[in-house]
Amino acid sequence: MRDFLFAATDAVIADVSLSPVFAAPVHALPHTTELKQRLTALFGRLLDRAHAAGAADPGVTQADMVPLMCGVVYAANVHPAATAEDRAANARRYLVVLLERLRTRA
């Protein structure tokens, strides 16, 4: 799941037209509707596997995944770095924080 999230975030950072599509509350075009549904379904399958392996909090749902990804991308773009590569690196760093560093360690 981690690799998928990194790849998805990289794609959204690289193609500025994707972020508004994923963040939009309504679907404007049939093709984008289909793509968003496929992405959400893929997130769901990956999340189900992570739940089954005990690697993801059972309270995290499929519906949480696209908004979380959009939030990471927004955070990476709100203080734009000089290049798309810098923004992608920031997005990856934010993903790591989201995925790993907010947990309490025993």
C-alpha positions in Angstrom: 0.0 0.0 0.0 2.8 2.4 0.8 4.4 2.1 -2.7 0.9 2.7 -4.2 0.4 5.8 -2.1 3.9 7.1 -3.1 3.2 6.4 -6.8 -0.2 8.0 -6.7 1.1 11.1 -4.9 3.9 11.4 -7.4 1.4 11.3 -10.2 -0.8 13.9 -8.7 2.2 16.2 -8.0 3.6 15.7 -11.6 0.2 16.3 -13.3 -1.4 19.5 -11.9 -4.7 18.6 -13.6 -5.2 15.6 -11.4 -5.5 17.3 -8.0 -8.7 19.2 -8.8 -10.3 16.1 -10.3 -9.6 14.0 -7.2 -10.6 16.8 -4.8 -13.8 17.7 -6.6 -17.0 16.8 -4.6 -18.8 16.0 -7.9 -17.9 14.2 -11.0 -17.8 16.3 -14.1 -17.1 13.8 -16.8 -17.9 10.1 -17.2 -14.3 9.1 -17.8 -13.0 10.9 -14.7 -15.9 9.3 -12.7 -14.8 5.9 -13.8 -11.1 6.6 -13.1 -11.9 7.9 -9.6 -14.1 4.8 -8.9 -11.3 2.5 -10.1 -8.8 4.3 -7.9 -11.1 4.2 -4.9 -11.7 0.4 -5.4 -8.0 -0.2 -5.6 -7.4 1.7 -2.4 -10.1 -0.4 -0.9 -8.5 -3.7 -1.9 -5.1 -2.6 -0.7 -6.6 -1.4 2.6 -8.4 -4.7 3.0 -5.1 -6.5 2.7 -3.5 -4.2 5.1 -6.3 -4.7 7.6 -6.1 -8.5 7.2 -2.3 -8.3 7.8 -2.8 -6.2 10.9 -0.8 -3.4 9.3 -3.6 -0.8 9.2 -5.9 0.6 11.8 -9.3 -1.0 11.3 -10.9 2.4 11.8 -9.4 3.7 8.5 -11.8 3.1 5.7 -11.7 3.1 1.9 -13.5 6.4 1.9 -10.7 8.0 3.9 -8.0 7.2 1.3 -8.5 9.7 -1.5 -9.1 12.6 0.9 -6.0 11.7 2.8 -4.0 11.6 -0.4 -5.5 14.9 -1.5 -4.5 16.4 1.9 -0.9 15.2 1.5 -0.7 16.7 -2.0 -2.3 20.0 -0.9 0.2 20.2 2.0 3.1 19.6 -0.5 1.8 22.3 -2.8 0.6 24.9 -0.3 4.2 26.1 0.1 5.4 25.3 -3.4 9.1 24.4 -3.7 11.1 25.4 -6.7 10.5 22.3 -8.7 8.0 19.4 -9.1 10.7 17.1 -7.8 11.0 19.2 -4.6 7.2 19.1 -4.2 7.2 15.3 -4.8 9.9 14.9 -2.1 7.8 17.0 0.3 4.7 14.9 -0.5 6.7 11.7 0.2 8.0 13.1 3.5 4.4 14.0 4.5 3.3 10.5 3.6 6.0 9.0 5.8 4.8 11.2 8.7 1.2 10.2 8.1 2.0 6.4 7.7 4.7 6.0 10.4 5.6 8.9 12.6 2.3 9.8 14.2 2.2 6.4 16.0 3.2 6.2 19.6 6.1 3.8 20.0 6.4 1.6 23.0 
